């Protein structure tokens, strides 16, 4: 909470279709235990930021911002936001009684559309999620032998341990499309705010490759 800074008071703009390329937006309505008033809070996360951060809006006005991970004090509790190399992977409202409530994405956003599919077509959603995990597993299974071969080419390793030749040889284009599929699978899980170690491993290897 020491990272939380006071906002500048600007108004939150309505989420438009073209904003899917710039930022994500989440909403939650919190009822105050003291006076029973309902207050709308919104959390905005910009993409491609040099330093991951989020903005908090209360009744449509900017009241605070913080670097990630973040914890914003709000009515009757705190909004906690965590992230990984793939983006925000958890955003919950934790009450003073330690109850946890999910904060939902704006219905016009990509996350909102994915959540709509999950609620409207749960079986299809489960299939998509399962396929995403399978693709991530396949990607990692193909990447590990290549990584071992690369490490074994280091002079000290080859002289003291030996060399390793990957039994799997694929074309550059095949690895390229596998990487694209893995990135899409990781994005799908991130859209559902599903934190998974497979995503972090895949994103980490991709960043390292770049």
C-alpha positions in Angstrom: 0.0 0.0 0.0 3.0 2.3 0.4 3.3 2.3 -3.4 -0.2 3.8 -3.9 -0.1 7.5 -5.0 -2.9 10.0 -5.1 -4.7 10.5 -8.4 -5.1 13.7 -10.3 -8.9 13.7 -10.4 -9.4 13.3 -14.2 -12.6 11.6 -15.4 -12.7 8.0 -16.7 -13.5 7.9 -20.4 -16.0 5.4 -21.7 -14.5 2.2 -22.9 -14.6 2.1 -26.7 -14.0 -0.8 -29.1 -10.6 0.6 -30.2 -9.4 0.6 -26.6 -9.0 -3.1 -26.7 -5.5 -2.3 -28.2 -4.5 0.2 -25.5 -5.8 -0.9 -22.1 -8.1 -3.2 -20.1 -10.8 -2.0 -17.7 -12.4 -3.7 -14.7 -15.5 -2.7 -12.6 -16.9 -3.5 -9.2 -19.7 -2.0 -7.1 -19.1 -2.0 -3.3 -21.8 -1.4 -0.7 -20.5 0.6 2.3 -21.3 -1.3 5.6 -21.9 2.0 7.5 -24.4 3.9 5.3 -25.4 1.3 2.8 -24.3 3.5 -0.2 -23.2 1.7 -3.4 -20.0 3.0 -4.9 -18.6 2.1 -8.4 -14.9 1.5 -8.6 -13.0 1.0 -11.8 -9.4 -0.3 -12.4 -7.6 0.6 -15.6 -4.4 -1.2 -16.8 -2.5 0.1 -19.8 -0.8 -2.2 -22.3 2.8 -1.8 -23.4 3.7 0.4 -20.4 7.3 0.9 -19.6 6.5 0.0 -16.0 3.4 -2.0 -15.2 0.9 0.0 -13.2 -2.9 0.4 -12.6 -5.2 3.4 -12.1 -8.1 3.4 -9.6 -11.3 5.4 -10.3 -14.1 6.1 -7.8 -17.4 7.2 -9.2 -15.6 7.7 -12.5 -12.9 10.0 -11.1 -9.2 9.1 -10.9 -8.3 8.8 -7.2 -5.1 6.7 -7.1 -2.5 4.8 -9.1 0.2 2.3 -8.2 2.9 0.1 -9.6 2.1 -3.6 -9.9 1.5 -5.6 -7.8 -1.0 -3.2 -6.2 -3.3 -3.0 -3.1 -5.8 -0.2 -3.1 -7.7 0.6 0.2 -11.5 0.9 -0.6 -14.8 0.8 1.2 -14.8 -2.2 3.7 -11.6 -3.7 2.4 -8.9 -3.6 -0.3 -8.6 -4.3 -4.0 -5.6 -6.5 -4.7 -4.0 -6.9 -8.1 -1.1 -9.1 -9.1 0.7 -9.6 -12.4 3.2 -11.8 -14.1 5.2 -11.7 -17.3 1.9 -12.2 -19.2 0.1 -9.3 -17.6 -2.5 -9.1 -14.8 -3.3 -12.6 -13.5 -5.4 -11.8 -10.4 -7.7 -9.0 -9.4 -9.9 -9.4 -6.3 -11.7 -7.3 -3.8 -10.9 -8.6 -0.3 -13.3 -7.5 2.5 -12.3 -6.7 6.1 -13.9 -10.1 6.9 -11.5 -11.7 4.5 -14.1 -12.5 1.9 -12.9 -12.5 -1.7 -14.9 -11.2 -4.6 -13.9 -11.2 -8.3 -13.8 -7.9 -10.1 -15.3 -8.2 -13.6 -13.9 -6.8 -16.9 -15.7 -4.2 -18.9 -18.2 -6.0 -21.1 -16.9 -4.2 -24.2 -13.3 -5.4 -23.7 -11.7 -8.6 -25.0 -11.7 -9.9 -21.4 -15.3 -9.0 -21.1 -16.2 -10.9 -24.3 -14.2 -13.9 -23.2 -16.0 -13.9 -19.9 -19.4 -13.7 -21.7 -18.4 -16.8 -23.8 -17.5 -18.6 -20.5 -20.9 -17.8 -18.9 -23.0 -18.3 -22.1 -21.2 -21.4 -23.4 -19.4 -23.1 -20.5 -18.6 -26.3 -22.3 -17.1 -24.5 -25.3 -15.2 -22.3 -22.8 -13.8 -25.3 -21.0 -12.7 -26.9 -24.3 -10.9 -23.7 -25.3 -9.2 -23.5 -21.9 -8.2 -27.2 -22.1 -6.8 -26.8 -25.6 -4.8 -23.7 -24.4 -3.1 -25.8 -21.7 -2.4 -28.6 -24.1 -0.7 -26.2 -26.5 1.4 -24.7 -23.8 2.5 -28.2 -22.7 3.4 -29.2 -26.3 5.3 -26.0 -26.7 7.4 -26.5 -23.6 8.0 -30.2 -24.4 9.4 -29.1 -27.8 11.4 -26.2 -26.3 13.2 -28.2 -23.5 15.3 -30.4 -25.8 16.4 -27.4 -27.8 17.3 -25.5 -24.6 19.3 -28.5 -23.3 21.2 -28.7 -26.6 22.0 -25.0 -26.5 23.3 -25.2 -22.9 25.4 -28.3 -23.8 27.2 -26.2 -26.4 28.7 -23.9 -23.7 32.4 -24.8 -23.6 32.6 -25.6 -19.8 29.4 -27.8 -20.1 30.6 -29.7 -23.2 34.1 -30.3 -21.7 32.9 -31.5 -18.2 29.5 -33.0 -18.8 29.2 -33.6 -22.5 27.1 -32.5 -25.4 23.4 -33.2 -26.0 21.8 -33.5 -29.4 18.1 -32.8 -29.5 16.1 -35.8 -30.9 13.5 -33.4 -32.3 14.5 -31.4 -35.4 11.9 -29.0 -36.8 12.0 -26.2 -39.4 12.3 -22.6 -38.4 8.8 -22.0 -39.6 7.4 -24.8 -37.6 8.9 -23.4 -34.4 7.6 -20.0 -35.4 4.0 -21.2 -35.7 4.4 -23.2 -32.5 5.5 -20.0 -30.8 2.5 -18.1 -32.2 0.1 -20.8 -31.0 1.7 -20.8 -27.5 1.4 -17.0 -27.3 -2.3 -17.2 -28.2 -2.8 -20.0 -25.7 -1.1 -17.9 -23.0 -3.1 -14.9 -23.9 -6.3 -16.9 -23.7 -5.5 -18.0 -20.2 -4.5 -14.5 -19.2 -7.8 -13.1 -20.5 -9.6 -15.4 -18.1 -7.3 -14.3 -15.3 -6.0 -17.8 -15.0 -2.6 -17.8 -13.4 -0.7 -20.8 -14.5 3.0 -21.8 -14.3 2.9 -22.9 -17.9 2.2 -19.4 -19.0 5.1 -17.9 -17.0 7.5 -20.5 -18.3 6.4 -19.9 -21.9 6.5 -16.1 -21.7 9.8 -16.2 -19.9 11.4 -18.4 -22.6 10.0 -16.1 -25.3 11.4 -13.0 -23.6 14.7 -14.7 -23.2 14.7 -15.7 -26.9 14.2 -12.1 -27.9 
